[in-house]
Amino acid sequence: MSSQNSSETKTLDREDLARLVAADIAPGSYVNLGIGQPTKVSDHLSAEKKITLHTENGMLGMGPQAHGEDIDEELINAGKIPVTELPGASYFHHADSFAMMRGGHLDVCVLGAFQVSASGDLANWSTGAPDAIPAVGGAMDLAIGAKEVFVMMSLFAKDGSPKIVPDCSYPLTGLACVSRVYTDHGVFLIEQGPDGPKVTLREAYGMTPDQLAERLDFPLTLPDYKG
């Protein structure tokens, strides 16, 4: 998909991002959706793609979030959200679930983040603030164990500072593990090449590619944009 060249394109909300991520997951993939924004992706996965969802608390074949009479209090994902089960779903010990994650059996995991570096480093478990409650969970295992790591987050913090940065200032979850970052202002691809990592803007929303490049503190590749 070519980059959007107009700042008239609206920014993406959480449902837009979830829909976009769902469309980008390859058919037949085994996928883990992290706590928070990523859980919304399950609502936009079509049955035809035959994507199997994994949750680290011990389930394979998870369906979309449960509502109303479909809620089973004993059927939840890692974020304690009630979920449905699809035909063929299975349950297993927590240790077996982590063995799947650590053993490289997941094709994609989708995580939230506080920061992602231009090298693909991930920081998503603590801001390092004295009063912050750290929450690693299975993020470190997922970040290193999955074949691809997609991140969903806002591009800018409340103070306007970018959350894709030259180097993460928050405690790291994993090194050079993120391959794509989906944000309200654009989709970024991070490639690990022989000449070092490269960040490419796939498409922009609400800002032009040039405006995004000016706000970010690292070289941004704009392959389809003619300035």
ABEGO torsion letter per residue (X at the ends): XBBBABAABBBBBAAAAAAAAAAABBBGBBBBBBBEAAAAAAAABBAAAGBBBBBAAGBBGBBBBBBEAABBAABBBAAGBBBBBBBGBBBBBAAAAAAAAAAGABABBBBBBABBBAAGBBBAABAGBAABBBBAEAAAAAAAABABBBBBBBABBAAGBBABBABBABBBABBGABABBBBAAEBBBBBBBAAEBBBBBABBBGBBAAAAAAABABBBBBAABBX
